């Protein structure tokens, strides 16, 4: 099964914005729900947001109103727009199917720091 590949992380100041991308090759992408997850060292990976194949989204309470998911089924890409970033958003962000399946990628580091 093809696994999603994430990109777009970086260093940003509190209140700033970043957009993460999750790219998947193959025709299965348009059929499956995708989730963004994040993990801080020493803590369990947590679910941040999900998007169904039809575009319906859910968000963790901690990011609701600040993060926005969208997807392009033709390009095979899911975007996580992160606005009003906070220090506590610092983590490695991963995308995977939802529910997660297969192996996890390397993730992309998001660091919010002044």
HUTAQUI-V694903 format. One record per run of one state. SS is the DSSP state (alpha for helix, beta for strand, coil for the rest). FROM is the first residue (numbers start at 0). TO is the last residue. If there is no record, write none. Layout:
ss=SS from=FROM to=TO
ss=SS from=FROM to=TO
This chain:
ss=coil from=0 to=3
ss=beta from=4 to=6
ss=coil from=7 to=8
ss=beta from=9 to=11
ss=coil from=12 to=16
ss=beta from=17 to=22
ss=coil from=23 to=25
ss=alpha from=26 to=30
ss=coil from=31 to=32
ss=beta from=33 to=38
ss=coil from=39 to=44
ss=beta from=45 to=50
ss=coil from=51 to=55
ss=beta from=56 to=58
ss=coil from=59 to=65
ss=beta from=66 to=71
ss=coil from=72 to=75
ss=beta from=76 to=81
ss=coil from=82 to=85
ss=alpha from=86 to=88
ss=coil from=89 to=89
ss=beta from=90 to=96
ss=coil from=97 to=106
ss=beta from=107 to=111
ss=coil from=112 to=113
